[in-house]
């Protein structure tokens, strides 16, 4: 978990403060955003990232806009629109921006709503960790597990604990984690830079692998489960997540390993019927042809850089949220789910 002295996302003295993830793991520093445009830039350069965390940041951004543009509805609306569009794939950002914007006639109420959004996401992370660890015990048995994951889905991505990494942290606390196996996650190495930083801080055993090793390790039976996060989950269960997730799902299916998506209910988008309707952000060639300003490809090389891919529901065993377990392999979807407590089918 991120050190509470350097919070992932916080409101302090009229500004949004972010733990600048572009500087990790070498240096912990706060990036202070006093305007909406400064916050949008922080979101775009991935100083703050992860669907829940950018949603919370966006919520606080609306609180900023409500203070800066009080009495100027057109300027406020334009600021909100820019916030919503800062990253298009993750549904949390637009959803949480809209929630706070609805209360923004009163700047104090807007801030109180943003605080409530943050508190809800923190509670969701704790719930997902417990629910996901229980599910893996059911699917794999109560024993120390080797769990593979991609990108960063911990406190850095969700303010506290996280989504998929919250499950790994809970397993570790229960004494049921043999090791975490994070992928380095090209092109920006969020797994190598951020996930190993969080795993080290929680004292969890882990070994880092290059992205292209994942399928081979799964085929050789060297992982017991794959847990991943999500940036948007369609009504049918198709899931958009960090590029490379689809390959993990294919490898898990070939290796007979459970593949579980972990994300808060705020990531489920029933208005998006299938994954084909999800907009996939392309972040341009620079992240692929260079790393931290140093060229890694021949001059003039073009590149494709989709930030996300879509894993079809047919490759997902279950989706864990803070409220439920959706057993996709048994025909359940986010839009059609049977509540085990009463047997009722919810549509």
N, C-alpha and C positions, 0 to 999 in steps of 0.2 A: 504494500500500500504506500502511496505517496506520503512523505513526511507531512504531518499536519501543520508544520511551520511553513511549508511551501505547498499550499493546496492546489489541486489541479485546476479548479475554477472557484473563484470567490468574489464577493462584493466587498469592497473596502473603501470607505471615505469617498463615495460617489464615483467609483471606477470599478471596472472588471479586472481582476488580477488573475493571471494564468501562469501555471508552471510551464515555462517555455520548452516544449518537447523537442524543438529543433536543436537544442543545446545538449540534451541528454545523450549518453550517460556521463559525458565529461564534466558537465557543470550544471548545477541547479540554480536557476535564476527566475525571478518573477518578471513577467511582461505585463505592464500596466496599461490598460486601454481606457482612455477618458472620453473617447468619441466612438460613435458607431463605425465610422470608417476605419479607425484603428483596430477595432474588434474584427471587422470583416477581413481586413488584411491578415490578422492573426489566424483566422479560420482558414483562409486560402493557402497560407504558407505552412499550415499544419503545426503551428505553435500550440494549438489545441486541436485534438482530433478524436475520433471515436464517436459513433452516433449519439449515445446519451450525453457525452460531455459537450459536444458542439450544440446539442439541444439546450442544455443548461446555459451555455455561454450565450446562445441566441436569446434565451429568455431574459438574461441580464442585459443584453443589448437593447431590448425593447424598453427596459426600465431606464437605460441611458437616454434613449430617444425621447421617452416621455418627459424627461427633465430638460433636455436640450431644446425640444421643439414644442413645449407647452404653449398652447394658444396658436399654433401654426399647423393645422391639420394636414395640409398638403405636404409640408416638409416631413412631418411625422410619417405619413403614409409612404413617402418615397424611401425613408430610412428603413422602414419595416420591409418593404419590397426588396431592398438591397440585401438585408439580412437573410431573408427567406431564400434568396438565390445564391448565397455564398458558396454552398455545395449542394448540388441537386439530387444526388442519389439517396442520401440519408433522409428518411421521412421525419425523424425526430426534430430536426432543425425547424422545418416549416411548421410542424405541429405545435411545438413549444413557443415559437414566436407568435403564432396566432392566438394561443391561449393567453399570453400576457398582453398582447395588443388589445384584446377584448376588454381588458381592465384598465387601459392606459389613459382614460379620461382623467383619472386621478393618479398622478405620479407615485404617491405613496402606496396606493393600492396596486399599481403595476409592480413596484418593488416587492411588496408582500407576496404577490402571486409568483414572481420569479423565485423568491425564497422557497415557496411551497413546492414549485417544480423541482428545485434542487433537492429538497428533503425527500420528495417522493422517489426520485431516481436513486438516492442513497439507500432508502429502504428497499427498493426493488433489487438492488445489487446483492444485498444480504439474503433476500428471499431466493434469488436465482441460484446463489451458491449452495444453499441448503437443498433446494429442490433438485438441482442438477446432480449433486453428489449422491443423493438418494437414488436417482434414476440410474446412475452408473453402477451403483451397488446392486441394483436389481438386474441390470443387463449383463454385468460382468462378474458378479459375485463380490462378496465383502472380502477384499484382499488388496494388498498394495498394487496399484495400477500404474501402467506406463501410458501417459496421456499426451497425445500429439495435438498441437494447436498452431495457428497461423496469426501473423500480425500481432497487434497488441490489444488485449481485451480486458485489461485490468483497471486499477484505479485511475490510471492516466486516461483511459477511454470513457470512464463512467463516474468520475468524481471520487468514489470510494469502491474498493474491492473489485468491481467490474462485472463482466458477464461470463464469458467462458473461463477467464482466468479466476473469477470468483469461485467457480466449481473446483478448479485445481487447488486454490487456496484452502477451500473447505476440506477437500480430501486430505491435504497435507495436515491440517489441524486435527483431523480425525485419526491420523496415522495410517491412512490408506493410499498414500502416494508413493509409488516406487520411484518414479521420476517424471518430470515434465519434459516434453520434447518439442521445443518451439522451432518453427522454421525461421530462417533469417529474414525472409519477406522482402524481396526486391520490389521496386528499385530503391526504396528509402530505408530499408533495413529496420523497420519498426520492431520486428521480432528480436533481432540481434541487439539493437540499441535500447529498446524500451522494455520488452518482456523479460529479458535476462536481468535487467536492472531491478524490476519488481520481484522476480523470483529470488534473486539474491537477497533482497531486503527482507523477504518473508522467511528466508532460510530453507527454501524448498529445493530438493535435489533436482538438477536439470542438466540436459546436454543439448547444445545448439546444433542444428543441422542446416545444410544448404537446401534451398527449396527443391532442387532436383533430386535430392536423396529421399524425399518423403515416400514416393510410390514404392521404391525398392524396399524400404524398411517395413512398410505395411505388408508388402507381398511376402516378406520373410518372417512375418509374425513378431516383429520387434516393438509393436505398440498394441495396447489393448483397446484403446478407444481414441476417437478424434472428436474434440469439442471446438467449436468455432463461434464467433459472434455473428452479427448481421447488421446491415445498414438499412435494409428494408425487406420485409417479409410480405409477399403477396397473399391475397385471400386464399389461393389454392395451395400455399405452402412453399412455392418457389422463393428462393432466398438470394438476395444480393449481398455479397460480402467482398472482402479484399481479394483482388486478383490472385488466383492460385487456389482458391477454395474449391472450385469445381474439380480441379485435378486431385485435390485431397479426397473429395467425395468419391471420385472414380477409383482411386487407390484403395480407399476403405472398403468399397463394395467388392473389389477384386480380392482383397485380403480377408473378407468376412469379419470386418471390424465395425462396431457401432459408430455411426456418424451422427452427432447431436449438435443442433444449433441452439445457442443460448442468447436470448435477447429480451429486453423488457417489452411489456405489452405496447408501449408507445412506438415500438418499431414495427408492429403489425399494421399493415395498411390494407384494410378491407376494400378501399376504393380502387386498389390496383388489383385487377382480377388474376393476372398471371405475371410471371417474370418477364415476359416479352414486352410488357408495358413499362418496365422500369428504365428510366434514363440512366445511361452509364456515362459517368464523367471521364473524359480524356484529359489528362493533365499535361500533355505536350511532350516534346522530345527531350527537353533538357534533363529531366530526371533520369532518363535512360542512357543518354549519350555522355553524361558527366555525373560525378558524385562529389557533392560539396565543392563544386567549382572546378574540379579536376577532370579533364576529358578522359573518357574510357573507351571512346570509339574514334574512328578516323574522322577527320574534319569533313563536314558536309553530310555526314550520315543522317538520314531521316529515321524516325522511329514512330511506332504506335505505342501509346501508353494508357490503356484503359485502367482506371483505378480499381475497378470492381469487375466481378463476373457474377453470373446467376447460376446457382445450383438448383436443378429441378427437384421438385418434391419427391420424385421417384427414387432419388438417391439419399434421402434424409430419413433416418430412423425415427427421430423425435425432435420436437421443438420445445424448449423449456423457457417459460417466461416467469415473471414474478408472481403470476396468478395461477398457472396451470401447466400441465404437460400435455402436449398435443402429439399423439402417437401416430405419426404420419405413415409409418409402415403398416399400420392397421386401418388405413383409409381415412383417418381424421385429418382435417385441415383447420387452419385458423378460423375459417368461416363456418365450419361444421365440426363440432366437438362434443364428445359425450362426457358429462361430469360424472366421475366415478362415485361421488358421494351420494347422488340421487338417481343416477342412470339416465338423466334427462339429456336429450340432444339439443344443443344450443346452436342456433343459426344466426 
